[in-house]
Every structure is written in C-alpha cells, then in structure tokens.
Amino acid sequence: MEFIENKEEEQKQLNGIFKDMIKYSPSKIIGTVGNAIIVPVYTSLLPPEQYGIYSLSIAFLSFLCIIFSDWVGLSGLRFFRQHQLAQDLSKYLSVLVSILGLNLLLMFVLCLIFQGNFCSFFKIDPKYFYAVLFLIIPVAIRALLFQLLRAQLKSASYTFSTILNQFMTIGLSIFFIKVFHMGAIAMLLAMGVSISLTDLLLMYQSKIFIYFRKPKLHWSVLLPIVMYGIPIAATSLSAWIINQSNKFIMNSISGFTEVAFVGVAYSVTLPLLMTIFSIITIAVIPRVIRMYEAKIDVRPIISRFTGYYLLISMPVVTLMALYASDFVSMLANVKFHQAFRLIPYFAFGTFFMGLADYTTLQYHLANKTYIEFIIKLLSGIINVVLTITLIPKFGLEGVGIATLCANFIYFFLSTIIVLPSLELLYPVRPLFCMFVSFVPFYYLHKYMVENAVNIPALAQMGLLLVVFYGVYSLLNFLICKFKKA
C-alpha cells in the first residue's frame, strides 16, 4: 500500500489520541481500583473451593463469548468508519445485530444438545452451566455496544458506563452473597443484573435505535465482517487456551483449591495490568484505523505509543515480580497466599501479551487476521503441552512457566512475521533510556534486600519507581537538549 503525506490529518489524529486517552483514563484507573477491590472482597467472602468454581465459570463464559459474540463487536469497530463514510450505517448495524442474534441462537442449540459433553469436559456443575448460558446474552450485547461507542469516539460515555457497570457488579455480588448465602452463583447473578442495566444505558448512549432497522443480511456487508471476524475469534480462542485453559487442566489434576490459587494469581495480574495498559490501545486503535483508511503511514504513531507502553509496563511488572508475596498479601485473603508463586510468570506473560497488541496491529489493518490466528494457535498448543507436562513436576509454577513461554512465543513470532509497509519501527530512544534507568533501580533494590531495609513494601516500590522515572526523565531531557544543540 502506498501512503500519502497528510501532516494536518496526522496531527489531528495524534491530538485526538491524547484527548481520548484522557477521557478513557478514568474508566481504566477506576477499573483497576475496582479489580483490586474485587479480589480481597471475593476471597474474604468465599472459601477457596467456591472461588475456584467461580473462576471456572468465568473461564467457561469467556470461552463461549470468544466463539459466539466478541468477534462481532471487534468487526463492528474495524469497519464502522468505512460504512460511516459510505453513509450506510443502518444496513451495517442491522447486519451486526443479525449475526449476533444468530450466533447466540446457535450457541443455545449446541449447548443444549451437548450439555453433558460440555459439563464433563469443563468439569462444571449443570446449575453453573445454565447460569453462564443466560449470562452470555447481556454480556454479548454489552460487548457489541461498547465497541460501537469506541468506533463513534464517545470516550466519555464509554468511561461512565464502564465505571457504573463495575461497581454495580461489586455491590450486587456482596449483597447476594451476604443476604442469600448463594456462594459463587451469587456473583454470576450479580453480573447478569448489572450488565443488563448497563446494556439499557449503552443503547441510549450509542443511539443504536436511530440507525437500526429491521435485521436483514446483506452479503456485501456480511462477508467482510465474517472473513475478518472468524480469524479473530480463533485467535482469541488461542489466547484463551494460553491464559484460561490452565484452570481446567489444574482442576483435573489437583482440584478446585489449586484452581482458586490460579484464579487469584490471574485476577491480580492480567485484569489489573491490562486495564491500565489498555488506556493506550483503546484510544490509539480507532484513530490508527482512521489514519490507515486515509492512506497515512501509521508506523511512526504505533512506534511512539509502543514506547509509551514499554515505559509504563516494564517497571510495573518488574516490581510485581520482585514483590510478589507482598503484592498478594495486600490484595487477597491469607488463605490464598500460595498464589504469589505464580505472580512473576503471569505478570511478565501479561507484559508480552500487551506488547503483542502493537506488533499484531499490522494484521488487523491489512485485514489478514488469519496470520495472527496461526501464531496464536501455535502458542496455545505449546501452552497446553507445557501445562500438562509441567504441573506434575513443578505444581503451580508449572502453570506459570507454561503461560509465560506461550505469551512470549506469540509476541516473538509477531515480530518476525511482518507485512510490507507495516513493520514496527522500534522506539530506540525510549529503550535506551529505560535500559540505563534500570541500572540504579537494580542497585537500589539490591541494597534494600541485602540490608533488610525496614520500610513497608509499598514504600519500597514507590521509591524504586521514583528513581526509575527520575533517571529516565533526566536522561531523555539531556538527549533532547543535545539534539537541539
């Protein structure tokens, strides 16, 4: 593809990205706080076995969403601008809703026919099986409407609905558990009620009924969505194999209590980290799509925000790995403390998964999502083999090693399989400044460990961050000043 120079449009979209990041950041920051609250609250209210059942139910829910709903919303985001310019949004949205409705209908038919197979394979009780089936309806609608808000660049509406949904879920979960003593099923019920109410709000915010017409399948609209979306679903399923299938494998080998440890480690790493990290991607991707559709070279933009991602993520995941035991003690009930053994692996696994969002964006822009599917599937297969092999030898650590290896392989393959004119431009200066900044970071941490410095772990982490970003800022300033001179 040949790019045309349009500095005015490039600057406009760049300014828009920063504005959108500011608007999205409250939902992500408060979302991170909400995710941090969920773990200590739920682990205090539920025994390990019930928390393990809840973790399995959510993993099963995400499995069904990947196959039958999530890819529809992502396709809606990718092609929204194209159909907006063509002024046929009514036809486009009616197709999206038609696809989602048919998918959910197919899901119910298959799940009812093969109920016994699903329950035995996923080791899930029938009552949780049916709870998840009905929960997926509001979840699928929410996923589509959230993507429409992103496509419409309604970041403030997205932020408000996300925050409201999260805290309604937490509040209702506590209420149902304490009042009705329903255990894990109470949390699923709370999710169903809060998400259904959020869906009504999202319908108003997205103004979907202004555009929506009687559902009718238009093949000219349907085929690109399906060809783009099916590989995304397959790719997400491979990601699910990497990050969620270990719960089912662990349950088959060790039982619900060990699954609870995996669930806690997962909850205090991936949701927390990706919520913060996605402040960048949630704002960047819609704007990058617009620039690409305008035939503007998006590589410098992607490179710049890749540097921002590295600058934010590397110190954070490093601290989580170094202070894993303290981190779990702060966020989970003492009976789940063994989960700390997984934190270093899950934290760095999440880091590579987040970094791959930038290296795989090329496949989405070029509508070649099948490439991402292939490399993610390969990584998922490697994860399953490693998980089954390593759990008997290393226990919990086996799950962590397998997850980290699979996510790294996925990222690595996406850096060597590049498309013409869309290869990543590496952010050299940020990488150099970070490397230098980690030197005093390392020696300060070493000094505090060797001398048993008697200050709280949280204060130590804060001090290390101040040193890292202080050195980085000074070095970056000196380089910029030298270049101007």
C-alpha positions as CSV (number, residue, x, y, z in Angstrom):
1,M,0.0,0.0,0.0
2,E,1.3,3.5,-0.9
3,F,1.0,6.1,1.8
4,I,0.3,9.8,1.1
5,E,1.6,12.6,3.3
6,N,-1.0,14.5,5.2
7,K,0.6,16.2,8.2
8,E,-2.6,18.1,9.1
9,E,-4.6,14.9,9.4
10,E,-1.8,13.1,11.2
11,Q,-1.5,15.9,13.8
12,K,-5.3,16.0,14.2
13,Q,-5.5,12.3,14.9
14,L,-2.4,12.4,17.2
15,N,-4.1,15.2,19.2
16,G,-7.3,13.2,19.3
17,I,-5.4,10.2,20.7
18,F,-4.1,12.1,23.6
19,K,-7.6,13.6,24.3
20,D,-9.2,10.2,24.1
21,M,-6.6,8.8,26.5
22,I,-7.5,11.5,29.0
23,K,-11.2,10.7,28.6
24,Y,-10.8,6.9,28.8
25,S,-8.3,7.0,31.7
26,P,-10.9,7.5,34.5
27,S,-12.6,4.2,33.4
28,K,-9.3,2.4,33.3
29,I,-7.9,3.8,36.5
30,I,-11.1,3.3,38.4
31,G,-11.5,-0.1,36.7
32,T,-8.1,-1.0,38.0
33,V,-9.1,0.1,41.5
34,G,-12.3,-1.9,41.1
35,N,-10.4,-5.0,40.0
36,A,-8.1,-4.6,43.0
37,I,-11.1,-4.3,45.3
38,I,-12.8,-7.4,43.9
39,V,-10.0,-9.8,44.8
40,P,-9.8,-9.1,48.6
41,V,-13.6,-8.8,48.8
42,Y,-14.4,-12.1,47.0
43,T,-11.6,-14.0,48.6
44,S,-12.8,-12.9,52.0
45,L,-16.5,-13.8,51.3
46,L,-15.8,-17.2,49.6
47,P,-13.9,-20.3,50.6
48,P,-11.2,-21.5,48.1
49,E,-13.5,-24.2,46.7
50,Q,-16.3,-21.7,45.9
51,Y,-13.8,-19.2,44.4
52,G,-12.4,-22.0,42.3
53,I,-15.9,-22.7,41.0
54,Y,-16.4,-19.1,40.2
55,S,-13.1,-18.9,38.3
56,L,-14.0,-21.9,36.2
57,S,-17.5,-20.4,35.5
58,I,-15.9,-17.2,34.3
59,A,-13.4,-19.1,32.2
60,F,-16.3,-21.0,30.6
61,L,-18.2,-17.8,30.0
62,S,-15.2,-16.3,28.2
63,F,-14.8,-19.4,26.1
64,L,-18.4,-19.1,24.8
65,C,-18.1,-15.3,24.3
66,I,-15.0,-15.8,22.2
67,I,-16.7,-18.2,19.8
68,F,-20.1,-16.6,19.6
69,S,-20.1,-12.9,20.4
70,D,-16.8,-10.9,21.0
71,W,-15.6,-11.1,17.4
72,V,-18.8,-9.4,16.2
73,G,-18.1,-6.3,18.2
74,L,-14.5,-6.2,17.1
75,S,-15.5,-6.5,13.5
76,G,-18.0,-3.7,14.2
77,L,-15.2,-1.4,15.3
78,R,-12.9,-2.3,12.3
79,F,-15.5,-1.5,9.6
80,F,-17.5,1.2,11.3
81,R,-15.6,4.1,9.7
82,Q,-15.8,2.6,6.3
83,H,-19.6,2.3,6.4
84,Q,-19.9,5.7,8.1
85,L,-18.2,7.3,5.1
86,A,-20.4,5.3,2.8
87,Q,-23.5,6.5,4.7
88,D,-24.9,3.0,5.1
89,L,-24.7,2.6,8.9
90,S,-28.3,1.4,9.2
91,K,-27.6,-1.6,6.9
92,Y,-24.3,-2.2,8.6
93,L,-25.6,-2.2,12.2
94,S,-28.6,-4.4,11.2
95,V,-26.1,-7.0,9.8
96,L,-24.1,-6.9,13.1
97,V,-27.2,-7.4,15.2
98,S,-28.4,-10.2,12.9
99,I,-25.0,-12.0,13.1
100,L,-25.0,-11.7,16.9
101,G,-28.6,-13.0,17.3
102,L,-27.9,-16.0,15.0
103,N,-24.7,-16.8,16.9
104,L,-26.4,-16.8,20.3
105,L,-29.2,-18.9,18.9
106,L,-26.7,-21.4,17.5
107,M,-24.9,-21.4,20.9
108,F,-28.0,-22.3,22.8
109,V,-28.9,-25.1,20.4
110,L,-25.4,-26.6,20.5
111,C,-25.1,-26.2,24.3
112,L,-28.4,-27.9,25.0
113,I,-27.7,-30.7,22.6
114,F,-24.2,-31.3,24.0
115,Q,-24.8,-30.3,27.6
116,G,-23.3,-33.5,29.1
117,N,-20.2,-33.2,27.0
118,F,-19.7,-29.5,28.0
119,C,-20.2,-30.2,31.7
120,S,-17.9,-33.2,31.8
121,F,-15.1,-31.6,29.6
122,F,-15.1,-28.3,31.6
123,K,-15.8,-30.0,34.9
124,I,-18.7,-27.6,35.6
125,D,-21.9,-28.3,37.5
126,P,-25.1,-28.1,35.5
127,K,-26.5,-25.2,37.5
128,Y,-23.4,-23.1,36.8
129,F,-23.6,-24.3,33.1
130,Y,-27.1,-22.8,32.8
131,A,-26.2,-19.7,34.7
132,V,-23.4,-19.0,32.3
133,L,-25.7,-19.6,29.3
134,F,-28.1,-17.0,30.3
135,L,-25.4,-14.6,31.4
136,I,-23.9,-14.5,28.0
137,I,-26.9,-12.7,26.5
138,P,-26.3,-9.4,28.3
139,V,-22.6,-9.9,28.1
140,A,-22.7,-10.2,24.3
141,I,-24.9,-7.2,23.9
142,R,-22.6,-5.1,26.1
143,A,-19.5,-6.2,24.1
144,L,-21.1,-5.0,20.8
145,L,-22.3,-1.7,22.2
146,F,-19.0,-0.9,23.9
147,Q,-17.2,-1.4,20.5
148,L,-19.8,0.9,18.8
149,L,-19.1,3.6,21.4
150,R,-15.4,3.3,20.7
151,A,-16.0,3.5,16.9
152,Q,-18.1,6.6,17.5
153,L,-15.2,8.1,19.6
154,K,-17.6,8.5,22.5
155,S,-14.9,8.0,25.1
156,A,-16.7,9.9,27.9
157,S,-19.8,7.7,27.5
158,Y,-17.6,4.6,27.5
159,T,-15.9,5.7,30.6
160,F,-19.1,6.4,32.6
161,S,-20.8,3.1,31.6
162,T,-17.7,1.0,32.4
163,I,-17.3,2.5,35.9
164,L,-21.0,2.2,36.6
165,N,-21.1,-1.4,35.5
166,Q,-18.1,-2.4,37.5
167,F,-19.3,-1.0,40.8
168,M,-22.8,-2.2,40.4
169,T,-21.4,-5.7,39.9
170,I,-19.3,-5.5,43.1
171,G,-22.2,-4.1,45.2
172,L,-24.7,-6.6,44.0
173,S,-22.2,-9.5,44.5
174,I,-21.7,-8.6,48.1
175,F,-25.4,-8.2,48.6
176,F,-26.4,-11.5,47.1
177,I,-23.6,-13.4,48.9
178,K,-24.3,-12.0,52.3
179,V,-28.1,-11.9,52.1
180,F,-28.9,-15.1,50.2
181,H,-25.7,-17.1,51.0
182,M,-25.6,-18.3,47.4
183,G,-21.8,-18.6,47.1
184,A,-20.3,-18.5,43.6
185,I,-23.7,-18.4,41.9
186,A,-24.4,-15.0,43.6
187,M,-21.6,-13.4,41.7
188,L,-22.9,-14.7,38.4
189,L,-26.4,-13.4,39.2
190,A,-24.9,-10.0,40.2
191,M,-23.1,-9.8,36.9
192,G,-26.3,-10.6,35.0
193,V,-28.3,-7.9,36.7
194,S,-25.7,-5.2,36.5
195,I,-24.7,-5.9,32.9
196,S,-28.4,-5.9,31.8
197,L,-28.9,-2.5,33.3
198,T,-25.7,-1.2,31.7
199,D,-27.0,-2.5,28.3
200,L,-30.0,-0.3,28.5
201,L,-27.7,2.7,29.2
202,L,-25.4,1.7,26.3
203,M,-28.3,1.5,23.9
204,Y,-29.2,5.1,24.7
205,Q,-25.6,6.3,24.6
206,S,-24.8,4.7,21.2
207,K,-28.1,5.8,19.7
208,I,-28.3,2.4,18.1
209,F,-32.1,2.7,17.5
210,I,-31.6,5.8,15.4
211,Y,-29.6,3.7,12.9
212,F,-31.1,0.4,13.5
213,R,-33.6,-1.1,11.0
214,K,-35.2,-4.4,10.6
215,P,-32.4,-7.0,10.6
216,K,-31.6,-8.2,7.1
217,L,-28.5,-9.9,5.9
218,H,-26.6,-8.0,3.2
219,W,-23.9,-10.2,1.7
220,S,-21.8,-7.3,0.6
221,V,-21.6,-6.3,4.3
222,L,-21.7,-9.7,5.8
223,L,-18.7,-11.4,4.0
224,P,-16.0,-8.8,5.0
225,I,-17.2,-9.0,8.7
226,V,-17.1,-12.8,8.7
227,M,-13.8,-13.0,6.9
228,Y,-12.3,-10.5,9.4
229,G,-14.1,-11.8,12.5
230,I,-13.7,-15.5,12.3
231,P,-9.9,-15.5,12.5
232,I,-10.2,-13.0,15.4
233,A,-12.5,-15.5,17.2
234,A,-10.0,-18.3,16.5
235,T,-7.1,-16.1,17.7
236,S,-9.0,-15.1,20.9
237,L,-9.7,-18.8,21.5
238,S,-6.0,-19.5,21.2
239,A,-5.4,-16.7,23.7
240,W,-8.0,-18.3,26.0
241,I,-6.1,-21.5,25.7
242,I,-2.9,-19.7,26.9
243,N,-4.4,-17.8,29.8
244,Q,-7.6,-19.7,30.9
245,S,-7.3,-23.4,30.0
246,N,-4.8,-23.9,32.7
247,K,-7.7,-23.6,35.3
248,F,-9.4,-26.7,33.8
249,I,-6.2,-28.6,33.5
250,M,-5.3,-27.8,37.1
251,N,-8.8,-28.8,38.2
252,S,-8.4,-32.2,36.5
253,I,-5.1,-32.8,38.2
254,S,-5.4,-31.1,41.6
255,G,-9.0,-29.9,42.3
256,F,-10.8,-26.7,43.0
257,T,-8.5,-25.3,45.7
258,E,-5.5,-25.2,43.3
259,V,-7.8,-23.7,40.7
260,A,-8.5,-20.9,43.2
261,F,-4.8,-20.1,43.5
262,V,-4.5,-19.9,39.7
263,G,-7.7,-17.7,39.7
264,V,-6.3,-15.3,42.3
265,A,-3.0,-15.0,40.5
266,Y,-4.8,-14.4,37.3
267,S,-7.1,-11.8,38.9
268,V,-4.3,-9.7,40.4
269,T,-2.2,-9.7,37.2
270,L,-3.9,-9.8,33.8
271,P,-7.1,-7.8,34.6
272,L,-5.2,-5.2,36.7
273,L,-2.4,-4.8,34.3
274,M,-4.3,-4.9,31.0
275,T,-6.9,-2.4,32.4
276,I,-4.1,0.1,32.9
277,F,-2.2,-0.8,29.7
278,S,-5.3,-0.6,27.5
279,I,-5.6,3.2,28.2
280,I,-3.2,3.5,25.3
281,T,-4.6,0.9,22.9
282,I,-8.3,1.8,23.4
283,A,-7.6,5.3,22.2
284,V,-4.9,4.5,19.6
285,I,-6.6,1.7,17.6
286,P,-9.7,3.6,16.4
287,R,-7.6,6.6,15.4
288,V,-5.0,4.5,13.7
289,I,-7.7,2.8,11.7
290,R,-8.9,6.2,10.5
291,M,-5.4,7.2,9.5
292,Y,-4.8,3.9,7.7
293,E,-8.1,4.3,5.8
294,A,-6.9,7.8,4.8
295,K,-3.7,6.2,3.5
296,I,-1.4,7.8,6.1
297,D,1.7,6.0,7.3
298,V,0.7,4.8,10.8
299,R,4.1,3.2,11.7
300,P,5.5,6.3,13.4
301,I,2.4,6.6,15.5
302,I,2.4,3.0,16.5
303,S,6.1,3.2,17.3
304,R,5.6,6.2,19.6
305,F,2.9,4.6,21.6
306,T,4.8,1.3,21.8
307,G,7.5,3.3,23.5
308,Y,4.9,4.7,25.9
309,Y,3.6,1.2,26.7
310,L,7.1,-0.1,27.4
311,L,7.8,2.9,29.7
312,I,4.6,2.3,31.7
313,S,4.6,-1.5,31.8
314,M,8.2,-2.6,32.3
315,P,8.8,-1.1,35.8
316,V,5.3,-2.1,37.0
317,V,5.6,-5.8,36.0
318,T,9.2,-5.9,37.4
319,L,8.0,-4.6,40.7
320,M,5.1,-7.2,40.8
321,A,7.6,-10.0,40.2
322,L,10.1,-8.7,42.9
323,Y,7.4,-8.1,45.5
324,A,5.0,-11.0,44.6
325,S,4.5,-12.2,48.1
326,D,3.8,-8.7,49.5
327,F,1.5,-8.0,46.5
328,V,-0.7,-11.0,47.1
329,S,-0.8,-10.3,50.9
330,M,-2.2,-6.8,50.1
331,L,-4.8,-8.0,47.6
332,A,-6.0,-11.4,48.7
333,N,-7.1,-13.2,51.8
334,V,-4.4,-15.1,53.7
335,K,-5.8,-18.5,52.7
336,F,-5.0,-17.7,49.1
337,H,-1.4,-16.6,49.7
338,Q,0.1,-19.5,47.7
339,A,-1.0,-17.7,44.6
340,F,2.1,-15.5,44.9
341,R,4.2,-18.2,43.4
342,L,2.5,-17.6,40.0
343,I,2.8,-13.8,40.0
344,P,6.2,-13.3,38.3
345,Y,5.2,-15.6,35.5
346,F,1.7,-14.2,35.0
347,A,3.0,-10.6,35.2
348,F,5.6,-10.9,32.5
349,G,3.3,-13.1,30.5
350,T,0.8,-10.2,30.5
351,F,3.5,-7.8,29.6
352,F,4.3,-9.8,26.4
353,M,0.7,-10.2,25.6
354,G,0.1,-6.5,25.9
355,L,3.2,-5.7,23.8
356,A,1.9,-8.0,21.1
357,D,-1.1,-5.7,20.6
358,Y,1.3,-3.3,18.9
359,T,3.1,-5.9,16.8
360,T,-0.1,-7.6,15.6
361,L,-1.9,-4.4,14.8
362,Q,-0.4,-4.8,11.3
363,Y,-2.6,-7.9,10.6
364,H,-5.8,-6.1,11.6
365,L,-5.1,-3.0,9.4
366,A,-4.3,-5.3,6.4
367,N,-7.4,-7.5,7.2
368,K,-5.0,-10.5,7.4
369,T,-6.1,-11.7,10.9
370,Y,-5.6,-15.3,9.9
371,I,-1.8,-14.7,10.4
372,E,-2.5,-13.7,14.0
373,F,-4.7,-16.8,14.4
374,I,-1.9,-19.1,13.2
375,I,0.8,-17.7,15.5
376,K,-1.6,-17.5,18.5
377,L,-2.9,-21.1,17.9
378,L,0.7,-22.4,17.8
379,S,1.4,-20.6,21.1
380,G,-1.8,-22.0,22.6
381,I,-0.9,-25.6,21.6
382,I,2.6,-25.1,23.1
383,N,0.9,-23.8,26.3
384,V,-1.3,-26.8,26.7
385,V,1.5,-29.2,26.2
386,L,3.8,-27.4,28.6
387,T,1.0,-27.1,31.2
388,I,0.1,-30.8,31.2
389,T,3.8,-31.7,31.3
390,L,5.0,-29.2,33.9
391,I,2.2,-29.3,36.5
392,P,3.1,-32.8,37.7
393,K,6.7,-31.7,38.0
394,F,6.5,-28.2,39.4
395,G,2.9,-27.7,40.6
396,L,1.7,-24.1,40.5
397,E,5.0,-22.9,39.0
398,G,4.4,-25.3,36.0
399,V,1.2,-23.3,35.1
400,G,3.2,-20.0,35.3
401,I,6.1,-21.2,33.2
402,A,3.8,-22.5,30.5
403,T,1.8,-19.3,30.4
404,L,4.9,-17.1,30.2
405,C,6.5,-19.2,27.5
406,A,3.4,-19.2,25.4
407,N,2.8,-15.4,25.6
408,F,6.5,-14.8,24.7
409,I,6.4,-17.1,21.7
410,Y,3.3,-15.3,20.5
411,F,5.0,-11.9,20.7
412,F,8.2,-13.2,19.2
413,L,6.5,-14.7,16.2
414,S,4.6,-11.4,15.6
415,T,7.9,-9.5,15.4
416,I,9.4,-11.8,12.7
417,I,6.3,-12.3,10.5
418,V,5.8,-8.7,9.2
419,L,3.8,-7.3,6.3
420,P,5.2,-4.9,3.7
421,S,5.0,-1.3,4.8
422,L,3.6,-2.2,8.2
423,E,6.6,-3.4,10.0
424,L,7.1,-2.0,13.5
425,L,9.6,0.9,13.9
426,Y,11.3,0.2,17.1
427,P,11.3,3.0,19.7
428,V,15.1,3.1,20.1
429,R,15.5,6.2,22.3
430,P,12.9,5.1,24.9
431,L,14.5,1.6,25.0
432,F,18.0,3.1,25.6
433,C,16.8,5.4,28.3
434,M,14.9,2.6,30.0
435,F,17.9,0.3,30.0
436,V,20.1,3.0,31.7
437,S,17.3,3.8,34.2
438,F,17.1,0.1,35.3
439,V,20.8,0.2,36.5
440,P,20.1,2.5,39.6
441,F,16.8,0.7,40.0
442,Y,18.6,-2.7,40.3
443,Y,21.3,-1.5,42.7
444,L,18.8,0.3,45.0
445,H,16.6,-2.8,45.2
446,K,19.7,-5.0,45.8
447,Y,20.8,-2.6,48.7
448,M,17.3,-2.7,50.3
449,V,17.2,-6.5,50.2
450,E,20.8,-7.1,51.4
451,N,20.4,-4.6,54.3
452,A,16.9,-5.6,55.2
453,V,15.7,-2.0,55.0
454,N,12.8,-1.7,57.4
455,I,10.3,0.2,55.4
456,P,6.9,-1.1,54.0
457,A,7.0,-3.0,50.7
458,L,4.6,-0.4,49.2
459,A,7.0,2.4,50.1
460,Q,9.9,0.5,48.6
461,M,8.1,0.0,45.4
462,G,7.2,3.7,45.3
463,L,10.8,4.7,45.9
464,L,12.1,2.4,43.1
465,L,9.6,3.9,40.7
466,V,10.7,7.5,41.6
467,V,14.3,6.5,41.0
468,F,13.5,4.8,37.6
469,Y,11.3,7.6,36.2
470,G,13.6,10.3,37.6
471,V,16.6,8.9,35.9
472,Y,14.6,8.3,32.7
473,S,13.3,11.9,32.6
474,L,16.7,13.4,33.2
475,L,18.3,11.2,30.5
476,N,15.5,11.9,28.0
477,F,15.9,15.7,28.7
478,L,19.6,15.6,28.1
479,I,19.3,13.7,24.8
480,C,16.6,16.2,23.5
481,K,18.8,19.1,24.6
482,F,21.8,17.6,22.9
483,K,19.9,17.0,19.6
484,K,18.7,20.6,19.6
485,A,22.2,21.9,20.1
